[in-house]
């Protein structure tokens, strides 16, 4: 993909990862989440809750997706996972979109598609732990669009799967608990959903990236929970984390980016992939970046031809 104008066209369309699967069948979805959870834990290069990428190839980083099915489709096409095993994709925050059907959130379908994608490309696809996914399995209250997103999601699962909804939710929880917290590039870029905020930094344990999170880590005030919920990151805070983790640049989502990206400062780039101005970010793993050159790589999702 040496020419961006050509690469936006992407490769010839391959079948979606979920092709041939009935995602309205509870048994199919339970199996997907169960096997994808194991694949998450067995991801090549995963050490603790961090996936270390090899010193070759390309990573495509996204922002929050929030059940934007069209942008998810664009991201998967642009990632060109079937073109090379050295092409990698990071996705995160897939649930709790704006769309409702009679008050029900059906974003479990996008999670199932992501699980199928992980199983098809187990060494290339990484779904990061995110605050909305974590809130869904823990029942934390998040009000969005005037309603509880957790309640709307639960209503959607019950609508699709009926009496099998508890078993589907159990498999989903296993999948979410298996998600890594970070993807680390060999050029010093760290991709996470977010980073701990100022009020959590004093108690935050940076070694959480070196181990798999416990139930306590994932619960409110836990270290993994703090990492995916933080906002308002000062340069001093980022300098501290960069020094501990030996990182040059951070790329996250979680915070608003009305035009697809926001440069928080010269260490932190925030992406969004859940609206018409959404973007994705290709990162060449053998190339060194400054914030300026990294921002120059950003691709508007609307420019990707399906």
N, C-alpha and C positions, 0 to 999 in steps of 0.2 A: 504494500500500500504506500508506494512512494509518492503518489500525487493525490492530494486531498480531494481535488475536484472529481477525480475518478473514483476514489475509495468511497465517497458518499453514495455512489450508486450501489455499492456492496456487491457480493458475489451473487450468482444465480441462486434463487430461493431454494432451500432444502426443506424437507418436511419438518413441521414443528416437532419438538421433542415429545409432545403429548399426543401426536398423531396416533390414531387407533385406540386411544384410551378413553373410556367413558368416565369423565370426571364427576358425573352425577351418581356413580356407583360407589357407595361407601367402602366396599371392600377394595376397590381399585385405589381410592385415595388413601386409605389406611396403609395399604402396602407401599404406595409411593412415599409417604412421609416416613414410614419405618425404615425403608431401605435407604432413603436419602439422608436420614439422620446418621446412619452408620457410615455412609459415604462421606459426610461432613467430618466425622471424627477420624476417618482414615485418609483424608485428603493428603496427597503427596506434598511434602514440604511443611506440613502442619506441625508446629511445636507448641504445646500448650494451646492457647487460644489465638495464636498468630500463624498465618500461612506465609512462609518465606518463598518468594518467587525465584525462579532460576535466572541466571545472568544471560538471558536471551529472550527474544520475542517481544510481544506487545501486550499491555494490559488496557482494557477499556473500563474506566471508572464512571459510575453513574452517581446521581444524587438520589433523593427520595423519589420513589415511583408512585406510591399511594394509589394503586389499582388503575393506573393509566395504561390500559391495555395496548393502545396504539403506540405509545412511546416505548413500552416494553418490547413490542414487536420490532420497532425500529432499532432499539439497542441490540437485540439478539442478532438481527441481520448485520448490523455494522460490526459487531464483534467477530463475525466470520470464523466461528469456532470450528466449522467443518473444513475450512481452508488450510489450517495449520494447527498442529498441537501446541505450537508456541504462542497462539493467541489465547488470551485470558480475559475473563469478564468478572467484574464485581458488581453485584446488585444489592440493594438494601431498602428497607422500609417499603414493603410491597402492599401492606394492608391499609384499610381505613381510607378509602377514596371518597370523593365527593358524591359519586353516583349512588342512588338508593332506588330500590324497587319496593314500593309500599313500605318504606322505612327500613328495609332490610339491606345490609351490606353483604354483597356476595363476593368479596375479595378473597375468600378462601380459594376460589378458582384460580386466581393468579398465583397464590402460594403453591397450589398443586402443580401448575405449569412450571414454576421455578424448581420444584422438587424433581420433576421429570427431566428438566434441563440439566440439573446436577447429576442425575443418574446417567444421562447420555454422554456428558462430558465431565467425568468425575475429577479429572486433574486440571480442568480449565475454568470451572465455574465456582464462584465463591459468593455465598449469600451471607452478608454480615449481620451480626446481632444489631437490632435497632430498638428504639424505645417503644414504638407502637407494637411491634411483634411481641416484645417482652410484656408490655402492658396487657395484651390480649390474653396471654396464658396465665397471668397473675391476677387478672381482674381489676387492675388499677383504673381509676376513673379518669378518662380523658373526654372532655366535651369539645366536639367539633361539629360545625354546621348546626349548632343548637341542640345536639343530641349526644348521648353517650355512645362513642364509637364501639366500645366493647359490647354493649347491649345490642347494637345494630348488627355487629358481626355475629354474635351468638344467634340472633334471630335468623340471619341468613343461613347459618349452618343447620339450624333446626328445619328451616323451610326446605333445603335441598335434601337433607339426609334423614329427616324424621326421627324414628326411634334409634337410629344408628348415630345420631349426633354426638352423644357422650363418647363413644368409641373413636369417632373422627377427631374430636377435640383432644382426646388423650394422645393419639398419634401425632397430632399437630404440636402439642406441647413438647413431646419428645424431640420432634424436629427442631423447634425453636431453641430448646435448651442446648442443642448440638452445634448451633451456629458459632463460627469464629468471631472474635472481636476485632481482628485487624488483618490486613494484608500488607505485607512489607515488600517493597521493591528493592532490588539490589543497588539502585542509584540513590537510596536514602529518602524515598518518598513513602510515607505511611498513609494508608487508606483506612479510615474508620468511619462509623456512622457519626460519631461526635467525639468529644473529649470532656473530661471532668471540668466543671465550672469552678469559679474562684472559691465558692463557699465549701466545696468538697475537696479541694486540693490538699489541705493539711492532713486529712485522714486517708487520702487516696493512696493505694498501694500499686505502684507502677508494675510490680512483678506479676500483676494479674494477666499480662500478655504472655507470660511464660508458663502458665498453667491453665488447665481447663476450669472454668468457673464452677463453684459449688452453688447449691441452692441459696446459701447465704449471700454469696457474691451477686446473684441475680435478683435478690430481693431489694426493696427500698433501703437506701443507705449502704448497700453492698458496693463493692468496687466495680463490678461489671455494670451494674445499674447506674452508678455515677458517671461512667465513661459514656454511655449512650444517651444520657439525659442532659449533659452540660451545655451551657450557652455562654456568650459574652466572654470570650477567651482573650485575655490581655497578652501583650507581647512577653511580659515577664513570665506568665504561666507557661506559654508555649516554649520559651527559652529553657525553662526547667525541664519540661517533658522531652524536648529535643536533646538536651544534654544527657538525660538518663537513658533514653532509648536510642541515642546516636542517630537522630533523624535530621534531615535537612529541610523537608517541606511536609506539611500535613494537607490532606485532601479529605473533606468530610461532606456531609449533608446536614440534615436536621434543622438548620436555621433558614429563615426566609431568604429567597433569592428570586425576586420577581422577574428578573431578566435572565434567569438561568444560572447565573453565577454571581458570587460576591467575593471580592478580595478583602478579607478581614484585616490582614496586614501582610507583610512580606514573608510570613511563614505559613499562613493558613488560607486555603482556597475552599470556598463553600459552593457546592453544586446543587442544582435542583433539576429533576427529570419528570415532574408531575404536572406540567401544564404546557400551554402552547409555546412558551419561550424556553422550554426545558432543553438541557444540553447533556452531552456526554464528553468524556475526556480521554482520548487515547494517549497512553504513556509508553514510549519506547524504553524498554528495560535496560538497554545498554547506553542510554544517553543521559547526560547530566543536565539538570534544569535549574533555572532561576524562576522566581515567580513570574517574571515577564514572559519568558519563553514557554513556561507551562500554560499560562493563560492563552498564549498564541496557538495552542493546540486544540482549544475548545471547539467542538462541533455542535451546531444547533440540530436538535433532533428533527425539526421540521425539514431540514435539508436532506435527510436520508430518504431515498426513494424506495418504496416497497414494491 
